[in-house]
Amino acid sequence: MIAHNSTTAAFSASARVAMYLRKSRKDLELEAVGGEDTLERHRRVLLELAKHYELTVTRIYEEVVSGDTIEGRPQMRQLLRDVEAGSYDAVLCHDIDRLGRGGMADQGRILDTFKWSHTAIITPDKIYNLDADLDEEAVEFKTLSARYEYRMIKKRLARGREASVREGKFIGNRAPYGYERYKLQGAKGWSLRPVEPAAQVVRDIFRWYLGEDEARIGVSLIVRRLNERGIPGPSGKDWTPTAVRSILANPVYAGFIRSKSRPAVVTMEEGRKVTHRPRSAAPDIYPGLHEPLISEAQARQAATLLANNKSRPGPKQVAMKNPLSGLVICDQCGRAMIRRPYGNGYPDGLLCSYTSCACVSSTLSTVEDAILEGLQQWLVALDLSLDSGAGERQSAAELQSARTALEAAQAEDARLRAQKARAYDLVEQGIYTPEIFTQRMAALGAELETVAAQISALTAEIERLEAAAEAKAALVPNVRRVLELYPRLQEPEEKNALLRSVLSKVIYHKTRRERWSGGSDLSLTLVPIVK
């Protein structure tokens, strides 16, 4: 496909070529001061290069994220997988460092992938054939130089961020709730300014938590009050305890800028570099340029109250008291239902853990009885189905239909692949122009993707039907065992384990109470385990 000599490279019209475009940190800086869009400029240069060599570009990979490692660059990962599979004879890129400036492991992976797949790298300056020693050494030297430059850029950016924080500027991309970012006039950097009415919500949260105008209330009651008033949270959805605690613990509302609150900690796990960001116990705090929403005294008092709440020792090795623990799920919000004990001999309740949910609680025993009744109905239906054989016949018919559809899809896949091979022959013979060839490749690629999705879906459906048939046969004795043993058990933990042997979850629905609106609308959907 591609023949190299010492000075030039000759390409056939059917050479399989891809293009890789990546925007670097330096490019972002240049664009911020009015520079041309990097990806567009590089695309134009590489298309002219492809035209010069009469190449047919079958795919363009564009990296619009900046990542220190290959793991942070999804388009590069996909390109390497395709190169490993022998999909291309060459890859066009603007420069070698556009492929990667990561660590030695990443650089080695990129070079080995191109070398052992015999895939050339084409840049405006040079064509690199890694089968040739001189080209391999040149690529290694360029990648090492690019890595050094990248490290220098990272250090410079880190120093710039630290200097901005010390000057009281805001360096985050997203303003805290109650503020908005704005560009400083006549100076580099950004700061914050309050946005109403969200800023007033922040003041109210501190006021309620500190009990300045009324009795002090906790985080959960603050969440309920905000949601009852219809005030959207920072995410635009309902408020959560985590969102309220984050506001109470953030010194930005007292006029400070916080830095290194979650410093990156890099570790090696199974040979891969993994970055964690644990919360720092002592982040750096600097006076900010922005207007505070609360006083320093309020911030200190809130921090003290939060710390005291965290210092309470929690229960240790508490025995399970809810036989339905983690099994019953609210259909309104998707959260697990929890047990609520009551005094004065009143039976335990089962309620949604989300305080603002429209779900209505029931007694725990009522839900237990309803689950057992549902299992009994399952058993009757399964026995009847197995006795008559109707269920087995229906399952066999569905399975045969899915297998027939899969064979048809596989035949269509083979036909399209043959058409694709013929298209390469036609462009090589000059019957197809590059434009027509590219259009034909795109159309065939779309059809192949559709067929591949059908094959994947049908394969999954066949596996599901086969597993369902096996599970159905095993379900009858398991459900019978649950119904026999459950009434005899005393320990909630044993009851929970027994139910989980046949149920993956139980979806709970109830929005009306027994005493109002015409009675309860309690209903349960039992979801079996499918192994």
N, C-alpha and C positions, 0 to 999 in steps of 0.2 A: 504493500500500500504506500509506504513512505520510504524512499531510497535516499540515503545520506552519502555525501562525500566530504572532502575536507573544507569546501567553501560554500557549497550550495546544497539545497534539498529539493528533490523533485517529488511532486505529489500527484497521485491519480485523482480523477474527479470523484471516485467513489470512496475516498478516504473518510473515515468516520472521525469527525472532529467536534469537540465541545469547546465552549468558551467559559472562563471563570473570571468574574468581576468581584472585587472586594474594596470597600471603602475603609480607609485607615483613620486613626485619630488625627493625624496631621491634615488629612483631607477635610475632616470636619471643621478644624480650626480655620482653614483657608476659605471654606464655604461660608463660615460665619462672618467673614469680613468682605464678602462679595465675590468670592471665587466661583468658577464654573462648577456645575455639578460633576463630581468625579466619575460616577458610574456612567453618565452619559458621554463624557469625554473619552473614557477608556473604551466604551462600547464602539464609538465611532472609529477610533484608531484601529481596534482589532478587526472590525468589519472590513476596513480598507485593506488590512493585512491579509484577511481571508480571501478577499477579491483578487489581490495580487497573486496569491498562490493557487487561485481557483479552487478553494476549499469549500466544502459543504458543511456548514455548522448545523448540527442536528439538535443541539440543546445549549442553552445559556444558563449558567448558574450565577446568581447574584447574591452576594453576602451583604445584607444590610444591617448586620449586628457586628459588634467588635468583641472578639474573644481572645483571651490569652492562650487558650488551648483549643485543640480540635474539638473537644467535647462541647465547647461553647459556640461552635460554628456548624449549624446543621447542614448548610449547603456544601461545605467542604467534606463533611462526613459522607454525604450522598455521592459527591463526585468521586471520592476514594473508593467507595463500594462499586461504583460503575466502572472505574478504571481497573479495579481488581478483577471484575467480571469480564474484562476484555472488550468493553463496549466502545472504546475509542482507540484510534491510532495516534492521536495527538490532542493536546489541550492547549488552547490559546489563552495567554494571560499577559497583562501589561508588563509585569516584571516578576522575577523569581520570588521576591519577598512578598508578592501578593498571595502566593500559595500558603505561606505561613512564616511567622516569626516567633513561634513558640519555643519550648524547651527542646533539649536534644532528643528526647523520646519522640516528640511530635515531628521534628525535622526528619529523624530517621524513618519514621513510618511513611511520611510523604515520599521521600526519595526511594525507599524500597518498593513502594507501591508502583511508582512510575517505572523503576528500573526492571523489576521482574515481570511486569506486564508488557514490557517493551513499548511503552507509550512515550512519545516525544513531547517536549515542552516547547511551544513556539512563542517567542516574544518579539517585539519590534526590533530588538537589537540582535538577537541570535536564536538559532534553533538548537536545542539541547537534546542530544541523543545519549541517554545515560548508559547505553551499551558501550560507549566510547569512554576510555579512562579520562581523557582531558576534559570532556564535557561533564563527567561526574564530579571531578575535582573542582571545576568552575562553579557548579551548582552548590557544592558543599561550602565553598568559600563565601559565595553570595548569601547563603542562608545564615552562616555564622555572623557575617557582617550585619545582616538585617536584624538578627537577634540582639546584637549589642546595641544597635540604634534604638530598637524597641524598648530595651531596658532603660536607656537614657531618657527616652520620652516619658516613660512611666514615672521615673524619679522626678523629672521636671514638673509633670502634672501634679504629683503628690505634694511637692514643695509649694506649688501654686495654690493648691486647695488649703494646705495648712496656713499659708500666709493670709488667704482670704478669710478663714475662720478667725484668726487672731485679730483681724481688722473688723470683725463683727458682721461679716457678710454671710448670706445664706447660700450654701453650695449644693443643696439638694435639688433634685429635678421636680419634686412634688411638694407643694407647700403644706404645712400642717393645717388641720381643720381649723377654720376661723381666720385664716390668712390667705393671701395670694402673693405670688412672686412678682417682682417688677424690676426692670433694669435700672440700675443707678445712673443718674444723669451726670455726664462729665467724668465718669470713673468706670473702671472695669468691675464686673461682678453684679450680683443681685442682692436684693434685700426683700423684706416682707412688709405688707401693710394689712391691717384688719379689714375683714369683709363682713358686713352685717347682712342678715341677722345671725350668721354662724358664730361671729365673735361674741355676741351676747349669750348664745347657748353655752359657750365655754365658761363665761363668767358665772352663769347660773349653775353649771356643774360644780365648780369650786365652792360657790356659796352654799349649795345644798349639802355637799359633802362635809363642809366645815361647820355647818349649822349656824350660819351667821345671822339669819333672819328668823329661823324657826328651828325646831328640833332637827338634829343632824340625822341624815339618812345615808344608808350604805349604797354600794355600787348597784346592787340588784334593783333596789327601789328607784334609783336614778334612771336606770334603763327602762323600767316600766313606765315611769312618768314621761320620759321623752317619747316613747313609742305611743303612749295613750294620746299625747298631744299631736301626733302625726308628724313629728319633726324627723326628716331623713337623717341617717347617720353619715359618717365620713365616706362610706362606700356608696351612698345613695339609697341604701336599703335600711332595714331596721337596725336600731342600736344593739350592741352586744356588751357584756361586761368587759371584754378585752378592749373594746374601743374606748370605753369610759376610763379604764385604768391607764391606758396609754396617754390620754389627755392629762390626767391627774399627775402622772409621773414625768411629763415633758417640761423641762425648764424653759423652753422657748416662750411659753406664755408669760413668764416673768421677765422677759426681755433678754434672755441669754441664747447663745448658740452652742449646741452640743456637738462634739466631735469624738470619733472613735468609740461610739456607743456600742457598735457591733463590729469590731475589727475582724478582718479575714484571718482565719487560721487554716493553713494548708497542711493536709496529712496525706499519706499514701495508704490506700486501701485496695488490696488485691492487685497491686502493681499500677493502680491508677491514682492520679492526683485529684484529691477531693477537697473542696473549699467549704469550710463551715464558718458561720458567723454567730458565735455565742454572744449573749448580752454581757457587756462589760459592767463590772460592779462599780467602777470609778471612771466614767468617761471624762474627757476634757471639756471644761465649761469656760466660755468666754463671753464678755458683755457684747450684746448685739446692737446693730444700728436701728432695729425695728422698734415699734411702739409696743410695750407690754400690755397684756390684757388683765393681768392680776399683779399683786404686789409680791415682793420677795418673801414677805412673812407668810402670805397665803401658800406660796409654793412650798416653803419649808414645812409648814404645818401639815399640808396634804401628804408630803413625802413621809413624814413621821407616822401618820395614821396608816398609810399603805404598808410601811415597813412593819408596824406592829401587827397588822392583820396577817402578813406573810409569816411572822414569827410564831404563830400559833401552831403547836404540833398537831398533826392530823391523826386520825385513827390508824392503828396498826393491826394488821391481820384480823380485820373484822370479818366475822363469818357472814356468808351470803344469807340475806333474809327475804329476798325476792325470787321466787321460783321462775319468774318470767324475765329476769334480768338480761338486758341486751337483746331480747328476742322480739319484743313487741315494738313496732315502729309507727309513729304518728303519720297519717297520710296527709296532714296539712303542711307540715314543715320538714318531715323526713328525719326528725330526731327520735332517739330512743325514749320510750315511756319509762317513768321511774315510780318506785313505790313510795307512798306517802303514809306513814303511820299516824294514827289519831288516838287520842286518849279517851277516857270514860267508856271504854268497851266498844267504841265505834270501830267497824272493820277497816282494815288497811285499804287505801285507795291506790289507783294506778292513774297517773296523770302525765301530761307532756312536760318535759323539762324546760321548755321555752315559755317564759312567763307571758309573752304577748300572743301566743298561738290561740287560734279560735277553737282548738280541740277541747272537748268536755271530758272530764274524768269519769271513771267508773270504779266500783269496788273491785279489789284484786280478785276476790273469789268469783265474781261475775264473769270476768274475763277468762279465768281458768276454766270455769264450767263451759263457756262458749267455745274455747279451744278444743276441749275434750269432745264436745258435741260435734264440732266440725270434723275431727278425726274419725268419729263414729260414722258420719255420713260418707267420708272418704272410703272407709272400709267396706261399707255396703255397696257403694258404687263400683269399687274395684273388684269385689267378689262377683257381682253381677256381670261385669265386663269380661272377667276371665272365664266365668262359667259359659257365657254365650259365645265367646270367641270374637264378638263384634269389634272390640277394641283392638285385638291383635290384627284382625283383617284390615282395619282402617290404618293402623300404624304401618303394616306391610305395604299397603297401597301408597301411602305418603312417601315411604322410603324408596319404593321403586320409581315413583314419579320424580323424586329428587335425583336419583341416580341416572335416569334417562336424560333429564335436563343437563346434568353435569357432562355426560358424554357428548351431547350436542354442543355445549359451550367449548369443550376441549377440541372438538372438530373445527369449530369456527376459529379458535385460536390458531390451530395449525394452518388453516386457509389464509388467515391474515398474515402470518409469518412468511408464508410462501410468496404472497403478494409483495411483502416488504423486500424480500430477497430479489424478486424480479425488478422492483423499482431501482435497486442499485445497479442492476445490469443495464436498464434502460438509460440511466443518467450517464453510465460509463460509455455507452454506445452513442451518446449525443441525442438520443430521441427525447429525453427529458432535459429541459433547461434547469439550471440550479434553482430558479424560482419555483418552477413547477415541481421539482423534486422535493424542495423544502415543504411546499404546501402538501404534497402527497404524503411525505413522512409525518407531518403533523396530523393529517387526517387518519392515517393508519395507526399512529401512536394513540390517538384518542379512542379509536375503536378497540385497540388492544387493551387499553386501560379499562374500558367498559367490560370487555370479556373477562379480563383478569379479576375484576370485582365480582362478576357473576360466578366465576369458578370458586373464588374464595368464599362467597356467601353460600353457595350450594354445598361446598365441602363442609362448612361449619354446620349447615342444616342437617346434613347426613349424619355427622358426628352427634348432633343433638338428638336426632330421632333414635339413633342406635343406643345412646346413653339412656334416653327416656324409656325405651323398651326394657332395658336391663333394670333400670331403677323401679319401673312399675312392677316387675316381677318380684323384686326384693322388698317393695314397700308394704305389701300386704302383711307378711309376718312381722315386720318391724312395727307397723301401726297397731296390730293386734297386741304385741308385747307392751307397747306404751299404755294402751287402754287397760290392760290387765294389772300392770305394776303401779301406775301412777297413784291410784287411791290408797295403796298400801304404804307408800313412802311418806316419811315425816320430814326429812331434811330438805330445805329449799334447794340446796346445791345439787342433791341427787335428782330432784324433780326437774331442775333446769337442764341437767345433762341428758336426762331421758327424753325430754321434748326436743332437744337439739339433735338427737339421733335420727329424727324424721323431718324436722322443720328447719329451714334456713332462716326464716323470719315470719312474723305475723303482722300484717298491715292493719292498723287500728283506725276505724272511722267512727266518730261520734261528734255531732255539733248541736244536739238538742238534749236537754235534760228530761228525766222522766216526768217531772211535775209541770213542765211547761211545753208549749208548742206541739201538743198532741202526742207526747210520749217520746221515749228515747229512739234514736235512729242508729243505735250501736250495730256495727257490722265488722266482721273480721275476715281478712283474706289470708288463708294459710298457704305459704309457699314451701313446697317440699324441697328436700335436699336432692340434688341431682349430681351423682358422683361420676 
